[in-house]
Amino acid sequence: MYKYILIVIFVVFRVFSGTQLLQAQEKWTLEECLDYALENNIALKRSDISTERNKSNLLTRKLELLPDLRLQSSGSMNFGRSVDPETNTITFNQNLSNYYYLGTGITIFNGFAQLNRISAARYMHLSSKQAEEEQKNLLALDIVNAYYSALMAKGTVKSAVEQMELSRTQLHKTEVLVETGAESRTTLLEIRSQLSSDKLLLSQARKNAGIALEQLRLLLQLEPGIPFDIAENKESIIVRTNEFADTDSVYNNSLGRLPRIKVLELQKNARRKELSAAKGLSIPELSLYAGWRTGYYDAMVAGENPTPFIEQLRNNTNQNIGLSLNIPLFGNWYNRNHIKQAKLDLKDAEMQLQQEKNVLYNDVSKACFELVSVKDEYLSAVDNLEFNKLSFEAVSKKFETGLASATEFAEAKKALFAAEINLLSAELQYKLKETTVNFYLTGRWER
């Protein structure tokens, strides 16, 4: 009996633990959002397919170095004038012939065109890998921004609820004062108007929070019906008062770390190799070939029996080996135009790389400037909130004693709400800018 009681307790505990875990998982952290997106995003999966395609292309280029091997066979029945392969004379008899050929060939030298093609394919494969990493970075950036926007919207809802509760509390106190004759009914109407405005503000804040959460859900590509919410922001901010991000230092670090630059550098190297391969096609090509040949012949003359099939195949064998030199003299200017096109592709790749470096420098410079600016804004927002809290407390006491009007109370409450929202915005912006600068320094999103 005691054993069964323990089993029941264990089952109940597991069910309860599973329920608690499910409830806990309904609120996603930023790390969970990033992990889920990087694992399930369709665009990333398609990027992986592109990487595999370039890998397959690289293997194809390597396999082209191997010698080919081909087996050929032909059979024919001749009527009228033909050559008897046994006597090498003209004959008008109907005859039957059957030939087999096994041959192989390999390119010994073609201006290193094939080797350069392999190098170009290797660079493109590496480039596709870096492009996949860049796709992950862009997705992570979108999710981080959407997550912080959702946190901002939820924080606004929280502040709006607090503002509405303050109005409700003050409305209750005012109703008591009106009943005792210590306050006018006009003041009561003003407080009720404030409460109505607070309810409208809360409704708008909840709508914006719902939109922000839905945008984040769309980025995560969650299936319909899955409960989704994000965890509250409980991380404390450590502001470095002497913080200064040197643009040139951050930029130089990012050049060797960011996939967006590596992609273009690898593509530029691929274009250079393709140009070398195009030039190689204008150089004479040397090839080695070898073959084995045999055949069967039947003169089909009445009363004559041909040599057996197997014996003819054994007796008629012929082997050959040789070198082939192919000198391109004129090819309708194809090689010349191909080289010109390869040069233009290389020049375009170089300019695209330099253009991306300029864009990156502007992005880094902007991020470093904004980090310092947002830090100052955050510190000012902290002081502003403390001042507005003290101001609101003073106005509230004056209002309760009749020394301040309902309008002054509303203005103080409105200023407090604005200070709370400004602080929340500055806090999230500081985290985002700090994360962005750190990304440029390390080449990855630190969570």
C-alpha positions in Angstrom: 0.0 0.0 0.0 2.8 2.3 0.9 4.4 1.6 -2.4 1.3 2.6 -4.4 1.0 5.8 -2.4 4.6 6.7 -3.4 3.8 6.0 -7.1 0.8 8.3 -7.0 2.7 11.1 -5.4 5.5 10.7 -8.0 3.0 10.8 -10.9 1.3 13.9 -9.5 4.6 15.6 -8.9 5.7 15.0 -12.5 2.4 16.2 -13.9 2.5 19.3 -11.7 6.2 20.0 -12.7 5.4 19.5 -16.4 2.5 22.0 -16.1 4.7 24.5 -14.3 7.4 24.1 -17.0 4.9 24.7 -19.8 3.6 27.8 -18.1 7.2 29.0 -17.6 8.0 28.4 -21.2 5.1 30.5 -22.4 7.2 33.6 -21.7 10.2 33.6 -24.0 13.5 35.2 -23.2 15.6 36.9 -25.8 18.0 33.9 -25.9 15.1 31.5 -26.5 13.8 33.7 -29.3 17.2 33.8 -30.9 17.8 30.0 -30.5 14.4 29.2 -31.9 14.7 31.5 -34.9 18.2 30.3 -35.8 17.0 26.7 -35.7 13.7 27.0 -37.6 13.9 30.1 -39.9 13.0 29.1 -43.5 15.3 31.7 -45.0 18.3 30.2 -43.1 17.4 26.8 -44.3 17.3 28.0 -47.9 20.7 29.6 -47.3 22.0 26.3 -46.1 20.8 24.7 -49.4 22.7 27.4 -51.3 25.8 26.5 -49.4 25.4 22.8 -50.2 24.8 23.7 -53.9 28.2 25.5 -54.0 29.8 22.6 -52.2 28.5 20.3 -54.9 29.8 22.7 -57.6 33.2 22.6 -56.0 33.2 18.8 -56.1 32.1 18.9 -59.7 35.1 21.1 -60.6 37.5 18.7 -58.8 36.1 15.6 -60.5 36.7 17.3 -63.9 40.4 16.7 -63.3 39.9 12.9 -63.4 40.4 11.2 -66.8 37.3 10.2 -68.6 36.5 6.6 -69.6 34.1 5.8 -72.4 32.9 2.6 -74.0 31.6 2.7 -77.6 30.0 0.1 -79.7 28.6 0.1 -83.2 27.0 -2.4 -85.5 26.1 -2.1 -89.2 24.9 -4.1 -92.2 26.4 -3.0 -95.5 24.8 -3.3 -98.9 26.5 -2.6 -102.2 30.1 -1.3 -102.4 32.1 -1.6 -99.2 35.6 -2.5 -97.9 36.2 -6.0 -96.6 38.2 -5.4 -93.4 39.8 -8.9 -93.6 41.3 -8.5 -97.1 41.1 -4.7 -97.4 39.6 -5.1 -100.8 36.4 -3.7 -102.5 33.4 -6.0 -102.2 29.8 -5.8 -103.3 28.6 -8.6 -101.0 26.2 -7.9 -98.2 28.2 -8.0 -94.9 27.8 -7.4 -91.2 30.3 -5.5 -89.0 30.4 -4.9 -85.3 33.0 -2.7 -83.5 33.9 -2.0 -79.8 36.1 0.8 -78.5 37.3 1.6 -75.0 39.1 4.9 -74.6 40.3 7.4 -72.0 41.8 10.8 -72.0 43.1 13.4 -69.6 44.1 17.1 -70.0 47.7 17.5 -69.0 47.9 21.3 -69.4 45.4 24.0 -70.3 46.9 27.1 -68.8 45.9 26.1 -65.3 42.3 27.0 -66.3 40.8 24.0 -64.5 42.8 24.6 -61.3 41.7 28.2 -61.3 38.1 27.1 -61.8 38.5 24.8 -58.7 39.9 27.7 -56.7 37.1 30.0 -57.8 34.5 27.3 -56.8 36.2 26.9 -53.4 36.1 30.7 -52.8 32.4 30.7 -53.7 31.7 27.8 -51.3 33.4 29.7 -48.5 31.6 32.8 -49.5 28.2 31.0 -49.2 29.2 29.8 -45.7 29.9 33.4 -44.7 26.7 34.6 -46.4 24.8 32.1 -44.2 26.4 33.6 -41.1 25.5 37.1 -42.4 21.9 35.9 -42.8 21.9 34.7 -39.2 23.3 38.1 -38.0 20.6 40.0 -39.9 17.9 37.7 -38.5 19.4 38.1 -35.0 19.4 41.9 -35.4 15.7 41.9 -36.5 14.8 39.8 -33.5 16.8 41.8 -31.0 15.1 45.0 -32.2 11.6 43.4 -32.2 12.2 42.0 -28.8 13.2 45.3 -27.3 10.3 47.0 -29.1 8.0 44.5 -27.4 9.7 45.1 -24.0 9.1 48.8 -24.5 5.4 48.3 -25.4 4.9 46.0 -22.3 6.7 48.5 -20.1 4.4 51.2 -21.4 1.4 49.0 -20.5 2.8 48.6 -17.0 3.3 52.3 -16.5 -0.2 53.0 -17.9 -1.7 50.6 -15.4 0.1 52.3 -12.6 -1.1 55.7 -13.8 -4.7 54.4 -13.9 -4.4 53.0 -10.4 -3.1 56.4 -9.1 -6.2 58.1 -10.7 -8.5 55.5 -9.2 -7.0 56.0 -5.7 -7.2 59.8 -6.1 -10.8 59.5 -7.3 -11.8 57.5 -4.2 -10.2 60.1 -2.0 -11.8 62.9 -3.9 -15.3 61.3 -3.6 -14.9 61.2 0.1 -13.8 64.8 0.2 -16.8 65.8 -1.9 -19.2 64.0 0.3 -17.8 65.8 3.4 -18.0 69.1 1.5 -14.2 69.6 1.6 -13.8 69.5 -2.2 -15.9 70.7 -5.1 -17.7 68.5 -7.5 -15.8 70.2 -10.4 -12.6 68.6 -9.0 -14.3 65.2 -8.9 -15.3 65.6 -12.6 -11.7 66.5 -13.5 -10.4 63.4 -11.7 -12.9 61.2 -13.5 -11.8 62.8 -16.8 -8.2 61.9 -15.9 -9.2 58.3 -15.2 -11.0 58.1 -18.5 -7.9 59.4 -20.3 -5.8 56.9 -18.4 -8.1 54.0 -19.5 -7.8 55.2 -23.1 -4.0 55.4 -22.8 -3.9 51.9 -21.3 -6.1 50.6 -24.1 -3.8 52.1 -26.7 -0.7 50.8 -24.9 -2.2 47.2 -24.8 -2.9 47.5 -28.5 0.6 48.5 -29.3 2.0 45.8 -27.1 -0.1 43.2 -29.0 1.1 44.5 -32.3 4.8 44.4 -31.1 4.4 40.8 -29.9 2.7 39.8 -33.1 5.6 41.3 -35.1 8.1 39.3 -33.0 6.0 36.2 -33.5 6.0 36.6 -37.3 9.8 36.9 -37.2 10.0 33.7 -35.2 7.6 32.1 -37.7 5.7 30.4 -34.9 2.9 28.1 -35.8 -0.6 29.3 -35.0 -2.0 28.4 -31.7 1.3 28.4 -29.8 1.0 30.6 -26.6 3.5 33.4 -26.9 4.7 36.1 -24.6 8.0 37.5 -23.6 9.6 37.7 -20.1 9.9 40.9 -18.3 13.1 42.8 -18.4 14.9 42.2 -15.1 18.5 42.8 -16.1 20.2 45.7 -14.4 22.2 48.1 -16.4 25.9 48.8 -15.6 26.7 52.1 -17.2 30.4 52.9 -17.7 30.6 56.6 -17.1 33.9 56.8 -18.8 32.8 54.7 -21.7 34.1 55.8 -25.1 34.0 53.7 -28.2 36.8 54.5 -30.7 35.4 54.3 -34.2 38.6 53.4 -36.0 39.4 50.7 -33.5 36.0 49.1 -33.6 36.0 49.4 -37.4 39.4 47.7 -37.8 38.2 44.9 -35.5 35.0 44.4 -37.6 36.8 44.2 -40.9 38.4 40.8 -40.0 35.3 39.5 -38.2 32.1 40.4 -39.9 30.7 37.9 -42.5 29.3 40.8 -44.6 32.9 41.8 -45.4 34.3 38.2 -45.7 31.5 37.4 -48.2 32.7 40.1 -50.6 36.4 39.4 -50.1 35.9 35.8 -51.0 33.8 36.7 -54.0 36.5 39.1 -55.2 39.1 36.2 -54.9 36.7 34.0 -56.9 36.4 36.6 -59.6 40.2 36.9 -59.8 40.5 33.1 -60.3 37.8 33.1 -62.9 39.8 35.8 -64.8 42.9 33.6 -64.6 40.8 30.6 -65.9 39.5 32.7 -68.8 43.1 33.7 -69.8 44.1 30.0 -69.6 41.6 29.1 -72.3 43.7 31.2 -74.8 46.8 29.0 -74.2 47.4 25.8 -76.2 46.0 22.7 -74.5 47.9 19.4 -74.2 46.0 16.2 -73.7 46.9 12.5 -73.3 44.7 9.8 -74.7 44.7 6.0 -75.0 42.3 3.5 -76.5 41.5 -0.2 -77.2 39.6 -1.3 -80.3 38.3 -4.6 -81.7 35.6 -5.8 -84.0 33.7 -8.6 -85.7 33.0 -9.1 -89.5 30.8 -11.4 -91.4 30.9 -11.3 -95.3 27.6 -13.2 -95.4 28.7 -15.3 -98.4 26.8 -18.5 -99.0 28.7 -21.5 -98.0 31.3 -19.6 -96.0 31.5 -19.7 -92.3 33.0 -16.6 -90.6 35.6 -16.9 -87.9 33.7 -17.2 -84.5 32.7 -14.0 -82.8 34.9 -14.4 -79.7 38.0 -15.4 -81.8 37.6 -12.3 -84.0 37.3 -10.0 -81.0 40.5 -11.5 -79.7 42.4 -11.4 -83.0 41.2 -7.9 -84.1 42.3 -6.0 -81.1 44.1 -2.7 -81.6 45.7 -0.4 -78.9 46.7 3.2 -79.3 48.2 5.9 -77.1 49.0 9.5 -78.0 49.2 13.2 -77.3 46.9 15.9 -78.6 47.8 19.6 -78.9 45.0 22.0 -79.4 46.1 25.5 -80.3 43.3 28.1 -80.3 43.8 30.4 -83.3 40.4 32.0 -83.8 37.2 31.4 -81.9 34.9 34.2 -83.0 36.5 36.4 -80.4 34.8 34.3 -77.7 38.0 34.1 -75.5 38.7 37.8 -75.8 35.2 38.8 -74.8 35.2 36.2 -72.0 38.4 37.7 -70.6 37.0 41.2 -70.9 33.8 40.1 -69.0 35.9 38.4 -66.3 37.9 41.6 -65.8 34.7 43.7 -65.5 33.4 41.2 -62.9 36.6 41.4 -60.9 36.5 45.3 -61.0 32.9 45.3 -59.9 33.6 42.9 -57.1 36.5 45.2 -55.9 34.3 48.3 -56.0 31.4 46.4 -54.2 33.8 45.4 -51.5 35.1 49.0 -51.0 31.6 50.3 -51.1 30.6 47.9 -48.3 33.6 48.9 -46.3 32.5 52.5 -46.5 29.0 51.6 -45.4 30.4 49.6 -42.6 32.5 52.5 -41.4 29.4 54.7 -41.4 27.5 52.1 -39.4 30.3 51.7 -36.9 30.7 55.4 -36.5 27.0 55.9 -36.0 26.8 53.0 -33.5 29.7 54.4 -31.4 28.3 57.9 -31.4 24.8 56.6 -30.4 26.2 54.5 -27.6 27.8 57.5 -25.9 24.8 59.7 -26.6 22.3 57.1 -25.3 24.5 56.6 -22.2 24.1 60.3 -21.4 20.4 60.2 -22.2 20.0 57.2 -19.8 21.8 59.0 -17.0 19.7 62.1 -17.5 16.5 60.0 -17.6 17.4 58.4 -14.3 17.8 61.9 -12.7 14.6 63.1 -14.4 12.5 60.2 -13.1 13.7 60.8 -9.5 12.9 64.5 -9.8 9.4 63.8 -11.2 8.7 61.3 -8.5 9.5 63.9 -5.8 7.5 66.5 -7.7 4.5 64.2 -8.0 4.6 63.3 -4.3 4.7 67.0 -3.4 1.8 67.8 -5.7 -0.2 64.9 -4.4 0.1 66.0 -0.8 -0.8 69.6 -1.8 -3.8 68.3 -3.8 -5.0 66.3 -0.8 -4.9 69.4 1.4 -6.5 71.6 -1.3 -3.3 73.6 -2.0 -3.1 72.2 -5.6 -5.7 72.0 -8.3 -6.7 68.8 -10.2 -5.0 70.3 -13.3 -1.7 70.5 -11.4 -2.1 67.0 -10.2 -2.9 65.8 -13.7 0.2 67.6 -15.1 2.5 66.1 -12.4 1.1 62.6 -13.0 1.5 63.1 -16.8 5.1 64.2 -16.3 5.8 61.2 -14.1 4.4 58.9 -16.7 6.5 60.5 -19.4 9.7 60.2 -17.2 9.0 56.5 -16.7 8.6 55.9 -20.4 11.7 58.0 -21.3 13.8 56.0 -18.8 12.5 52.7 -20.1 13.3 53.8 -23.7 16.7 55.0 -22.8 17.5 51.8 -20.9 16.5 49.6 -23.8 18.3 51.8 -26.3 21.4 51.7 -24.2 21.3 47.9 -24.1 20.7 47.7 -27.9 23.6 50.1 -28.8 26.0 48.4 -26.4 25.1 45.1 -27.9 25.5 46.5 -31.4 29.0 47.9 -30.7 30.0 44.6 -29.1 28.8 42.9 -32.2 31.1 45.0 -34.4 34.0 44.1 -32.0 33.4 40.4 -31.8 31.5 39.6 -35.1 28.7 37.8 -33.3 25.7 38.7 -31.1 26.6 38.2 -27.5 23.5 37.1 -25.5 
